[in-house]
Amino acid sequence: MHCIKKIKDDLIWVGANDRRLAMFEGVYSVPAGVSYNSYLLTDEKTVLFDTVDKAVRERFLENLAEALNGRALDYLIVQHMEPDHSAAIQDLIVLYPNLKIVCNEKTLQFIKQFYDFDTGGRVNIVKENDTLQTGKHNLHFIMAPMVHWPEVMLTYDSTDKILFSADAFGCFGALNGAIYADEVDFAKDYLNEARRYYSNIVGKYGTQVEALLGKTSALTIETICPLHGFVWRKNLNDIVSKYALWSRYEPEEQGVMIAYASVYGNTENAAEILASRLRDKGVKTQMFDVSVIPASEIVAAAFRWSHLVFASTTYNAGIFVTMEALISDLTAHNIQNRSVAIIENGSWAATSGDLIRSHLEKCKNIRFIENMISLKSGLKTVQLSEIDTMAAAIAAGLNITSGKSQSAGGPAAQNMIEQAAFFKLSYGLFVLSAKDGDKDNGCIVNTVTQITASPLRISVAVNKANFTRDMILKTGEFNVSILTESAPFRIFENFGFHSGRDTDKFAPPYAYDTRAANGLRYVPEHTNAMISAKVAESLNYETHTLFIADVTQAIVISGERSVTYQYYFDNIKPKPQPPKEDKKGFVCKICAYVYEGEKLPADFICPLCKHGPEDFEKI
Ligand code: FEO
């Protein structure tokens, strides 16, 4: 008996679920099953988007016949030739002899490789931006090579604003009677399956996924129909934003994944103690025994967390087998942009740590937390301090939310420099904070630059009217919090449009109890990195003081994008209201303050943001 789902009046899901499959692609466990989605558009022409796996072929053909309701099938659009979506093509040729196949050149090559039927006169080749009018609907083809095979293409229905997304935005897990992501608790029950699907199936191809997201961002999309998992009709950004992070290999969460391989429990014990120490510091942890948990779970977790710890015994003079398989899987999936700590064990000749490091060194932007821990059989009391040091170094790189006073590093972390923090610097906007006695203060600056790597120095230019500048001149220390695109205008107002001489910038709701190792506050939200520095030189440049400073600490806070000056003006700063017709004056381009009058005094300083006449324009 058929089992179909209506998505629109003329769009029907004709796919099927498989809960008996043990291993998807022979390697990824799917305990919650998997769906193979196929969609039928019943316009003036009937159009099918892909077929299904051979395991559910019979149900699919029954579903299709029901949805067609006696009509013939005019077009089959083949978006992806992997056999879990193309196993029924030959059946369709037999059942619907006049069927036309719509695909690209590469797909045709694969059809000929997988099948022996004569394709002559049956195939419409399409390329990027080609369209197919099926009656009311206008279908546009978007090439997406390597998301996940080279022939993959997507179809955009500009009539109903539907993106048929092939493997993109898919998810493991059978649909269990639902069809829309908003019918289930997706974040709780399916997000990890979506992450596991992404990281394991297309994780290697982040660049290609990013390119595809660039193309689809120009479209108005109301519905996403992927080949696995749920249809998205609400909150599309829930899945699209995850893809944006995953494709850039940016972590979703600040926290630690600990994967360990332990033969007799001693390596496991060290990993447990480290996790316990991290939790004491308010750090989120997730642990995996790599000998028990399928690698696909651990690869997905590595895409989720910012920090990775690998603890492995030495085995046959190398890495323990299951850990070796995991490391090889992670490097094959292009893991990047992570902080990594390593614990090795070896009763007579430990080698696993250096070997793990040598594999991961081939991945991009992996920051190793120094002082790998090397155990000889088991952790001894004298080595507990090494675990503490490792926990402190990890915690220093995290934005911890323990509820207690949070510190970006205890004594062991005071020299912690995460190089990735400097990759966040742009012509952006920053909170520059300082402390003089009991007084904490901060202001907004837009020029922070790394000037040398050795010694590691940055420069910061600050308007002389800023109280923070006076405090730094006096104390010689400051922190820079790098703001992100999520920063709301109120943060710029709080730190940028008032003076610390008569305002407490860190009063609620900005009473952040986060301090760097130098004891100065920093901003832990809507920021992606924090840099502490000690002034080496102060240079006087008319309106500004330029501080040249030695970096003492640098931590990555999040994977969000840094806000640029341009982004701030385009997307965050409220647009100035059109002036009343008879109003004469000048408006500040920075904060929109309006000076009323015929002439702006040459020495005028904006009372809100402290910028001079050069940043005002005539109304
Ligand atoms: Fe479900 Fe790449 O296919």
Residues whose N, C-alpha, C, O or C-beta is under 5 A from the ligand:
A	BS01	FEO	E82 D84 H148 D167
